[in-house]
């Protein structure tokens, strides 16, 4: 492997779920250079590329589909806040969680919907049909997220989330 591929692979290993633009900025490499080497790493199965909800993420091999989805959603600030709250509190009511996080209820529901779809969070209903949010796999979620550095994830995700440019597709010729 070339030095550049080793550099990219090492960075993805320590920042799973990173976006293309995050790689370019973090490694101070030209976009075309990153694109070329990422494509080669994917072709040689030393890197995994996966899209979640309109964003392309890069992972080291060996993560399960559930782990990749959890990490991808963790890159989004509101989903990250939902997950960390549920890890700490074990459960939360949507209205109070939205208020605590300072987001609109519709925004919370958008993120919860994706977390539900990926099997990370579920809604439990009581006898009066009131909803409580809980983690599907609390121990596994806590263990996975403990391996991530939330500041690094937050910064890398925010850089791309708020950029106005389109992501450069890796498989474009």
C-alpha positions in Angstrom: 0.0 0.0 0.0 1.2 3.5 -0.7 1.9 6.0 2.0 -1.2 8.0 1.0 -3.4 4.9 1.2 -2.0 4.0 4.6 -2.7 7.6 5.7 -6.3 7.4 4.5 -6.9 4.0 5.9 -5.4 4.9 9.3 -7.6 8.0 9.4 -10.7 6.1 8.6 -9.8 3.5 11.2 -9.7 6.2 13.9 -12.7 8.2 12.4 -15.2 5.6 11.1 -18.1 7.0 9.2 -16.1 10.0 8.0 -17.4 11.7 4.8 -15.3 12.4 1.7 -15.0 16.1 2.3 -14.0 15.4 5.9 -11.1 13.2 4.6 -10.0 15.9 2.2 -10.0 18.6 4.8 -8.5 16.5 7.6 -5.7 15.0 5.6 -4.9 18.2 3.6 -4.9 16.2 0.3 -6.3 17.2 -3.1 -9.8 15.9 -3.7 -8.7 14.0 -6.8 -5.9 12.3 -4.9 -8.3 11.2 -2.1 -10.8 10.0 -4.7 -8.2 7.9 -6.5 -6.8 6.3 -3.3 -10.2 5.7 -1.7 -11.4 4.0 -4.9 -8.4 1.7 -4.8 -8.9 1.0 -1.0 -12.6 0.1 -1.7 -11.6 -2.1 -4.7 -9.1 -4.0 -2.5 -11.7 -4.3 0.3 -9.5 -2.3 2.7 -12.2 0.3 3.1 -16.1 0.1 3.0 -18.2 2.8 1.4 -21.9 3.0 2.4 -24.6 5.6 2.0 -27.1 6.4 4.7 -29.8 9.0 4.2 -28.1 10.9 1.5 -24.6 10.9 2.8 -21.7 8.6 1.9 -19.6 7.3 4.8 -16.3 5.4 4.8 -15.5 2.6 7.3 -12.8 0.1 8.1 -13.8 -3.4 7.2 -15.2 -5.6 9.9 -18.0 -3.4 11.2 -21.5 -4.9 10.9 -24.3 -3.1 9.0 -25.9 -2.1 12.3 -22.6 -0.7 13.5 -22.1 1.3 10.3 -25.7 2.7 10.5 -25.3 3.6 14.1 -22.0 5.4 13.5 -23.4 7.2 10.4 -26.4 8.5 12.4 -24.1 9.4 15.3 -22.3 11.8 12.9 -25.5 13.9 13.0 -25.7 16.2 16.0 -29.4 15.6 16.9 -29.1 11.9 16.5 -25.9 11.9 18.6 -27.7 13.9 21.3 -30.6 11.5 21.3 -28.3 8.5 21.6 -26.2 9.9 24.4 -29.3 10.9 26.3 -30.8 7.4 26.0 -27.5 5.9 27.0 -27.5 8.1 30.1 -31.2 8.1 31.0 -32.2 4.6 29.5 -35.5 6.1 28.3 -37.1 9.4 27.4 -40.4 10.8 26.4 -40.2 12.5 23.0 -41.7 15.9 24.0 -39.4 16.3 27.0 -36.4 15.1 24.9 -37.1 17.6 22.2 -37.3 20.3 24.8 -34.1 19.2 26.5 -32.3 19.1 23.2 -33.7 22.4 22.0 -35.1 21.0 18.8 -38.5 21.0 17.2 -40.6 17.9 17.8 -40.7 17.3 14.0 -36.8 17.4 13.9 -36.6 14.9 16.8 -39.2 12.6 15.1 -37.2 12.8 11.8 -34.0 11.6 13.6 -35.9 9.0 15.7 -37.5 7.6 12.5 -34.1 6.9 11.1 -32.8 5.5 14.4 -35.9 3.2 14.5 -35.5 2.2 10.9 -31.9 1.0 11.6 -32.9 -0.9 14.7 -31.1 1.4 17.1 -34.1 3.0 18.9 -37.6 1.8 19.5 -40.8 3.4 20.7 -42.6 1.7 23.5 -46.2 2.5 24.3 -47.8 2.3 27.7 -51.4 1.4 28.4 -52.5 5.0 27.7 -50.6 4.9 24.4 -47.9 7.3 25.6 -44.6 6.9 23.8 -41.3 6.4 25.5 -38.0 6.1 23.5 -35.5 3.3 24.4 -32.4 1.8 22.8 -32.9 -1.5 21.1 -29.5 -2.7 22.1 -28.4 -0.5 25.0 -25.2 -2.3 25.9 -24.0 -2.7 22.3 -24.9 0.9 21.5 -23.0 2.2 24.5 -20.0 0.0 23.8 -19.8 1.1 20.1 -20.2 4.8 20.9 -17.7 4.6 23.7 -15.1 3.6 21.0 -15.8 6.9 19.2 -14.5 10.3 20.1 -17.6 12.5 20.1 -15.6 15.7 19.6 -13.9 14.3 16.5 -17.1 12.8 15.2 -19.0 16.0 15.8 -16.4 18.2 14.2 -16.0 15.9 11.1 -19.7 15.6 10.7 -20.4 19.3 11.2 -17.8 20.3 8.5 -19.7 18.3 5.9 -23.2 18.8 7.2 -22.9 22.6 6.9 -20.8 22.8 3.8 -22.6 24.2 0.7 -20.6 22.2 -1.8 -21.7 18.8 -3.1 -19.8 15.8 -2.0 -17.5 14.5 -4.6 -18.6 10.9 -5.5 -15.8 8.4 -5.2 -17.0 6.2 -8.0 -17.3 9.1 -10.5 -15.0 9.0 -13.5 
